[in-house]
Amino acid sequence: MIGIELTPEHPVSRIADLGAKAEAEGFDAVFASCHYNNRDPFVALDRVARRTDSVRLGPGVANPYETHPVTLASRVATLEEASGGRALFGIGAGDRSTLTNLGYERDRPLRRVLETFKVAQDLFAGDRVDHDGTFLAKDAGLNYDAEVGAVPVYVGAQGPHMIRMAAKHADGVLLNGAHPADFEWAAEQVEKGLADRPDSRGDFDFAAYASVSVAEDEEEARAAARPPVAFIAAGAAPPVLERHGLDRERAAAIGEHISAGEFDEAFGAVSEQMLEAFCIAGTPETVEEKVAGVLEYADSFVASAPLGPDLETAIELAGAVLRRSEAGA
């Protein structure tokens, strides 16, 4: 799979245009990022579904805190129906900085993510569900026939336990990283999870969910990478920061700026080392070389925000890079 993440910071009509362009440029999957302070990702995905024929579509990634897991399952089922059976279920613990704005503590994230997609799979199968765990559901069901097929579940992950859980229970993992060192480490976690995976669950897709910024001008590409890198750095676990020799206090300060809505300060605090660790940024040649390093470990690649200073051009450039990388893998 080669996929792309589109951020609904733009009107959904433009997201639909970009999704159609992504399909034309050879992408297999379109994910819409999920943050309360952007437009609704499921509305955006519906618009993309109307303009496309074959790409898979899904949230990248939804969290089971700001939306009740049963309601979230219903939204994915609706997307499956609206897209003619092309839905993907991207599910993760959510961004700590933005969830703090809503008063959520991300309690027991691994267990809540696992319970969320297991309950969703029961609902997709037409079952009624009673659940008492990290959330409650009493005789819950989908009171409509959405004809939900086998919706692949992709877990957004960064830490070792979430990666291993995904490899054991889900269809794929979206590893939030951009540096080969992260994927070399993550591949070991995937193998540990796969060791406990029942054969009946089928193949597993280890997908890089990597921030990419590509442009013919190297400096423009790197400048466009600062906003998403700020969010990544703010949410990075201490071992990730240590792996790259990054300043934990600087990352924490970036998170505080984001929570306070001080985005210019957050983006300005991103260091060059953070850009190297958390984004693949540069010319097409630079990006292709770095993507190849990631694909030494990962099976698939999803290009996530910012994509580049000009989105239409970036989709063309990234599509060409990823098609060549897929052919050479």
C-alpha positions as CSV (number, residue, x, y, z in Angstrom):
1,M,0.0,0.0,0.0
2,I,1.0,3.6,-0.7
3,G,-1.2,6.0,1.2
4,I,-1.6,9.6,1.9
5,E,-2.9,11.6,4.8
6,L,-5.0,14.7,4.1
7,T,-5.7,17.2,6.9
8,P,-9.2,18.8,7.0
9,E,-7.8,22.2,7.8
10,H,-9.0,23.0,4.4
11,P,-12.7,23.1,3.2
12,V,-14.0,19.6,2.6
13,S,-14.5,20.4,-1.1
14,R,-10.7,20.9,-1.4
15,I,-10.0,17.7,0.5
16,A,-12.2,16.0,-2.1
17,D,-10.2,17.5,-4.9
18,L,-6.9,16.4,-3.3
19,G,-8.3,12.9,-2.7
20,A,-9.2,12.6,-6.4
21,K,-5.8,13.8,-7.3
22,A,-4.1,11.3,-5.0
23,E,-6.0,8.5,-6.6
24,A,-5.0,9.8,-10.1
25,E,-1.3,9.9,-8.9
26,G,-1.4,6.2,-7.9
27,F,-2.1,6.2,-4.2
28,D,-4.0,3.2,-2.8
29,A,-5.4,4.8,0.4
30,V,-6.5,8.2,1.7
31,F,-6.5,8.9,5.4
32,A,-8.1,12.0,7.0
33,S,-6.4,13.2,10.1
34,C,-8.6,13.6,13.2
35,H,-8.3,16.6,15.5
36,Y,-11.2,18.4,17.0
37,N,-9.8,21.8,15.8
38,N,-10.0,20.8,12.1
39,R,-13.1,20.0,10.1
40,D,-14.9,16.7,10.6
41,P,-12.8,13.9,9.0
42,F,-15.7,11.7,8.2
43,V,-17.5,14.4,6.3
44,A,-14.2,15.0,4.4
45,L,-13.8,11.2,3.7
46,D,-17.4,11.0,2.4
47,R,-16.6,13.8,-0.1
48,V,-13.5,11.9,-1.2
49,A,-15.5,8.8,-1.6
50,R,-17.8,10.6,-4.0
51,R,-14.9,11.7,-6.2
52,T,-13.0,8.4,-6.3
53,D,-13.4,4.8,-7.4
54,S,-10.8,2.6,-5.9
55,V,-8.8,4.2,-3.0
56,R,-9.4,2.9,0.5
57,L,-10.6,5.5,2.9
58,G,-10.3,5.9,6.7
59,P,-9.6,8.2,9.7
60,G,-6.0,8.6,10.4
61,V,-6.4,8.1,13.2
62,A,-9.6,8.4,15.2
63,N,-9.4,8.2,19.0
64,P,-11.9,6.5,21.4
65,Y,-12.0,9.3,23.9
66,E,-13.7,12.3,22.4
67,T,-16.2,10.0,20.6
68,H,-17.8,7.0,22.3
69,P,-16.3,3.8,20.7
70,V,-19.8,2.5,19.7
71,T,-20.6,5.8,18.0
72,L,-17.1,5.7,16.3
73,A,-17.9,2.2,15.0
74,S,-21.1,3.5,13.5
75,R,-19.3,6.3,11.7
76,V,-16.8,3.8,10.2
77,A,-19.7,1.5,9.2
78,T,-21.4,4.5,7.5
79,L,-18.2,5.3,5.6
80,E,-18.0,1.7,4.5
81,E,-21.5,2.0,3.1
82,A,-21.0,5.4,1.5
83,S,-17.7,4.3,-0.2
84,G,-19.0,1.0,-1.5
85,G,-16.9,-1.1,0.8
86,R,-13.6,0.8,0.8
87,A,-13.4,1.8,4.5
88,L,-10.3,1.5,6.7
89,F,-10.5,1.9,10.5
90,G,-7.5,3.9,11.7
91,I,-7.7,3.9,15.5
92,G,-5.2,5.2,18.1
93,A,-4.9,6.8,21.5
94,G,-5.1,10.3,20.1
95,D,-2.8,13.4,20.5
96,R,-2.1,14.1,24.1
97,S,-1.8,17.8,23.7
98,T,-5.1,18.4,21.9
99,L,-7.0,15.9,24.1
100,T,-5.9,17.8,27.2
101,N,-7.9,20.8,25.8
102,L,-11.0,18.6,26.0
103,G,-10.4,17.4,29.5
104,Y,-9.4,13.8,28.6
105,E,-6.6,12.1,30.4
106,R,-6.1,9.2,27.9
107,D,-6.7,6.7,30.6
108,R,-5.4,3.1,29.8
109,P,-4.8,3.9,26.1
110,L,-3.7,0.5,25.0
111,R,-6.6,-1.3,26.5
112,R,-9.1,1.3,25.3
113,V,-7.9,1.1,21.7
114,L,-8.0,-2.7,21.8
115,E,-11.5,-2.8,23.3
116,T,-12.7,-0.2,20.8
117,F,-11.8,-2.1,17.7
118,K,-12.8,-5.5,19.1
119,V,-16.3,-4.1,19.9
120,A,-16.4,-2.4,16.5
121,Q,-15.7,-5.8,14.8
122,D,-18.6,-7.4,16.7
123,L,-20.9,-4.5,15.7
124,F,-19.8,-4.8,12.1
125,A,-20.7,-8.5,12.2
126,G,-24.3,-7.6,13.3
127,D,-23.9,-8.5,16.9
128,R,-25.4,-6.6,19.9
129,V,-22.8,-5.8,22.5
130,D,-22.6,-5.6,26.2
131,H,-19.2,-4.3,27.3
132,D,-17.9,-3.2,30.7
133,G,-14.2,-2.2,30.5
134,T,-12.6,1.1,29.7
135,F,-16.0,2.1,28.4
136,L,-19.6,0.9,28.9
137,A,-22.0,-0.4,26.3
138,K,-25.3,-2.0,27.1
139,D,-27.2,-4.0,24.5
140,A,-25.6,-1.7,21.8
141,G,-26.0,-2.4,18.2
142,L,-26.2,-0.9,14.7
143,N,-29.9,-0.6,14.0
144,Y,-29.3,-0.5,10.2
145,D,-27.9,-2.9,7.6
146,A,-24.8,-1.2,6.4
147,E,-23.5,-4.3,4.7
148,V,-20.1,-3.9,6.4
149,G,-17.4,-6.1,4.9
150,A,-14.1,-6.9,6.4
151,V,-12.9,-3.4,7.4
152,P,-9.2,-3.5,8.0
153,V,-8.1,-2.1,11.3
154,Y,-4.9,-0.1,11.5
155,V,-3.6,0.9,14.9
156,G,-1.8,4.2,15.1
157,A,1.2,3.5,17.4
158,Q,4.5,4.8,18.6
159,G,5.3,3.0,21.8
160,P,6.4,-0.7,22.1
161,H,3.3,-2.1,23.8
162,M,0.8,-0.5,21.3
163,I,2.9,-1.8,18.4
164,R,3.0,-5.4,19.8
165,M,-0.7,-5.3,20.5
166,A,-1.4,-4.2,16.9
167,A,0.7,-7.0,15.5
168,K,-1.1,-9.5,17.6
169,H,-4.7,-8.3,17.1
170,A,-5.1,-5.8,14.2
171,D,-4.6,-5.9,10.4
172,G,-1.9,-3.3,10.4
173,V,0.0,-0.7,12.4
174,L,0.5,2.9,11.3
175,L,3.9,3.6,12.9
176,N,4.2,7.3,13.6
177,G,7.8,7.9,12.6
178,A,10.0,9.1,9.8
179,H,13.6,7.9,10.6
180,P,15.0,4.5,9.8
181,A,16.2,4.1,13.4
182,D,12.6,4.2,14.6
183,F,11.5,1.5,12.1
184,E,14.5,-0.7,12.8
185,W,13.4,-0.6,16.5
186,A,9.7,-1.0,15.7
187,A,10.3,-4.0,13.4
188,E,11.6,-5.8,16.5
189,Q,8.3,-5.0,18.4
190,V,6.3,-6.1,15.4
191,E,8.0,-9.5,15.4
192,K,7.3,-9.9,19.1
193,G,3.6,-9.3,18.5
194,L,3.5,-11.5,15.5
195,A,4.9,-14.4,17.5
196,D,1.6,-14.4,19.4
197,R,-0.7,-13.7,16.4
198,P,-3.1,-16.5,15.5
199,D,-2.7,-17.7,11.9
200,S,-6.5,-17.2,11.4
201,R,-6.0,-13.4,11.5
202,G,-4.1,-13.4,8.2
203,D,-1.4,-11.1,7.0
204,F,-0.2,-8.1,8.9
205,D,0.8,-4.8,7.3
206,F,3.6,-2.8,9.0
207,A,3.0,0.6,7.6
208,A,5.1,3.7,8.0
209,Y,2.9,6.7,8.8
210,A,5.6,9.3,8.1
211,S,5.5,13.1,7.9
212,V,6.7,14.1,4.5
213,S,7.4,17.5,3.0
214,V,8.5,17.5,-0.6
215,A,9.2,20.4,-3.0
216,E,11.8,21.2,-5.6
217,D,13.2,23.8,-3.1
218,E,14.7,22.1,-0.1
219,E,14.4,25.0,2.3
220,E,10.7,25.5,1.4
221,A,10.1,21.9,2.1
222,R,11.7,22.0,5.5
223,A,9.9,25.2,6.5
224,A,6.6,23.6,5.7
225,A,7.5,20.6,7.9
226,R,7.7,22.7,11.1
227,P,4.0,22.6,12.2
228,P,3.5,18.8,12.0
229,V,6.9,18.2,13.6
230,A,5.9,20.4,16.5
231,F,2.8,18.2,17.2
232,I,4.9,15.0,16.8
233,A,7.6,16.2,19.1
234,A,5.1,17.3,21.7
235,G,3.5,13.9,21.8
236,A,6.7,11.9,21.5
237,A,7.4,9.4,24.4
238,P,10.6,9.9,26.3
239,P,12.3,6.8,24.8
240,V,11.7,8.2,21.3
241,L,13.2,11.6,22.3
242,E,16.2,9.8,23.8
243,R,16.6,7.6,20.7
244,H,17.2,10.8,18.7
245,G,19.1,12.7,21.4
246,L,16.4,15.4,21.6
247,D,15.8,17.8,24.4
248,R,12.8,16.6,26.5
249,E,12.3,20.1,28.0
250,R,12.1,21.6,24.6
251,A,9.5,19.0,23.5
252,A,7.5,19.6,26.7
253,A,7.5,23.4,26.0
254,I,6.3,22.8,22.5
255,G,3.4,20.8,23.9
256,E,2.5,23.6,26.3
257,H,2.5,26.1,23.5
258,I,0.2,23.9,21.5
259,S,-2.2,23.3,24.4
260,A,-2.4,27.1,24.9
261,G,-3.0,27.8,21.2
262,E,0.4,29.5,20.8
263,F,1.2,27.9,17.5
264,D,3.7,30.3,16.2
265,E,5.8,29.8,19.4
266,A,5.4,26.0,19.1
267,F,6.5,25.9,15.5
268,G,9.4,28.3,16.1
269,A,10.7,26.1,18.9
270,V,11.2,23.1,16.5
271,S,14.9,22.3,16.2
272,E,16.7,21.1,13.1
273,Q,17.3,17.8,15.0
274,M,13.6,17.4,15.5
275,L,13.0,18.0,11.7
276,E,15.5,15.3,10.9
277,A,14.0,12.9,13.4
278,F,10.4,13.4,12.7
279,C,10.0,14.3,9.1
280,I,11.2,13.3,5.7
281,A,11.7,16.7,4.1
282,G,13.5,18.0,1.0
283,T,13.6,17.6,-2.7
284,P,12.2,14.5,-4.5
285,E,15.7,13.0,-4.6
286,T,16.2,13.5,-0.9
287,V,12.8,12.2,0.0
288,E,13.2,9.1,-2.2
289,E,16.5,8.2,-0.5
290,K,15.0,8.6,2.9
291,V,11.8,6.6,2.0
292,A,14.0,3.8,0.8
293,G,15.7,3.7,4.2
294,V,12.3,3.4,5.9
295,L,11.1,0.7,3.5
296,E,14.0,-1.5,4.5
297,Y,11.9,-2.3,7.5
298,A,8.3,-1.3,6.8
299,D,5.9,-3.0,4.3
300,S,3.9,0.0,3.3
301,F,4.2,3.8,3.4
302,V,1.7,6.5,4.1
303,A,2.8,10.1,3.4
304,S,1.3,12.3,6.1
305,A,1.2,16.1,6.7
306,P,2.4,18.5,5.7
307,L,3.2,16.9,2.3
308,G,4.8,20.1,1.1
309,P,4.4,23.9,0.7
310,D,2.1,23.4,-2.3
311,L,-0.3,20.5,-1.8
312,E,-1.2,19.7,-5.4
313,T,2.5,19.7,-6.4
314,A,3.5,17.7,-3.4
315,I,0.9,15.0,-4.2
316,E,2.4,14.7,-7.7
317,L,6.0,14.6,-6.4
318,A,5.2,12.2,-3.5
319,G,3.2,9.9,-5.7
320,A,6.0,9.6,-8.2
321,V,8.5,9.0,-5.4
322,L,6.4,6.4,-3.7
323,R,5.6,4.5,-7.0
324,R,9.3,4.2,-7.7
325,S,10.0,3.2,-4.1
326,E,7.2,0.5,-4.3
327,A,8.6,-0.8,-7.6
328,G,12.1,-1.0,-6.1
329,A,11.1,-2.6,-2.8
